[in-house]
Amino acid sequence: MASTPFAQSAERWSPSAGATSPEPGSASLRLFGFECSLATTRLDTLERVSQSLSRGEVARRFARATGTEEAAVLQTCHRVELVVLVRSPADGERWGDSLPGPPGAWRSREGRSVVRHLYRVASGRESLAVGEGEVRHQVRAAAVASRYPRPILRGLFVGAAAAADRLQPVVPSYRSIAAIAAEELLRRAPRPRPRVLVVGSGTVGRQVAERLAPRADVTLAYHRRPPDPAFLARTGSRAVPLETLATELAGVDAVVTAAKFGHRGLRAADLPTGRPLVLVDLGMPRNIDPEVRERPDVRLIDLEELHAGAPGLVAATPDDASLDALADDCAHRLARRLEEPWVDTVRRAAEAVRRSELATARRFLGPLDPAQEVAVERLSRRLVDRLLLAPTERIRSLPPGPDGDARRRFAAELLSPDPDGP
């Protein structure tokens, strides 16, 4: 594994106080989470991980992972989160063993710890700007883009984002990475009202412009479409196409990159000489080549430096106890859903019996027209569904953990023609 041995580093499932994790042989599905972030590794490593573990790469790995039911990856400017739903601990360990990066780059979790962590991430509790709102939208996007034959992880991700909305419906503008970047830039700027070029007119770029506008002269460089004229009027900013970047660089005191170049598009040779220049790189992968630090007149501030200084800049919000309560409620409901293999075992056995008995009965029923075929099929299915309703609901109501597993196994053995159970 790319981090410490899984058995030592994983935070184990604990459905309730004092409970133990399911036995290794349990048929319950398992939830594993892996985090690579600025809290676990350096920016250089995080950048390489984010490039090598793309959504496409996760999809390819998922297609080869026979023991994996679902997989989802979340990428933000300072973290990569991989969540997988697997059939056994060994399947989870195989994902951990294949993760890119050096030892210690990843932090692993299991079960309830995954749910709590994802809820904290969605609420901005793990962000550079504590309590920021952009990450909940990224969590929702990860839910849509995840790979799953059954939407358990989709519900988990969407539920985490919904909890963030519930606890903090309106997020103040100062709780954002844009606010942190703007404050750091103004602190380092060479003059009281600097001329600032913001590269990228997306959400973060516009937020940076808004934060800087009262104390700086701002120019927004856009790629495809210029910002809304009303926004430019409100902030007093001007907009220029990205193609004019070289010309604009010649007349500014500072640059903030909030674009998605996918590479280090701004290099030392692109920068003007002869005067101080402050650069703030919010890109992941980075927009600015770190080698610009070799220039004595350039001050480069990247995500790693912002992360180091962030805790004292933005106050913490949503209430931890309320957030944990919502996460625990989700974990409890999720634990019930992860017991579905037991229900599936019973229903598959019942379906096999239904088909066998129906095949036997056809020899006595004689020829049936299409309407009669449909009627017999529906009647047999309804009988099985009605007979299994109470037992399957009872199986679902059993508590998670070894004791519940033992009772589920006993129920499956009673209802299944297979003497060995599931």
Secondary structure, DSSP 8 states (H G I E B T S, - for coil): --SS-HHHH-----SSTT-----TT--S-EEEEEEEETTTS-HHHHHHHHHHS-HHHHHHHHHH-TTEEEEEEEEETTEEEEEEEESSHHHHHHHHHT--SSTTS-EEEETHHHHHHHHHHHTTTTSSSTT-SHHHHHHHHHHHH-B-SSTHHHHHHHHHHHHHHHH-SS--TTSSHHHHHHHHHHHH-SSSS-EEEEE--SHHHHHHHHHHGGGSEEEEEESSS---HHHHHHHT-EEEEGGGHHHHHTT-SEEEE----SS--B-GGGS--SS-EEEEE--SS-SB-GGGGGSTTEEEE-HHHHHHHGGGTS---S-HHHHHHHHHHHHHHHHHHTTHHHHHHHHHHHHHHHHHHHHHHHHHH----HHHHHHHHHHHHHHHHHHHHHHHHHHHHS-SSHHHHHHHHHHHHHH-S-TT--
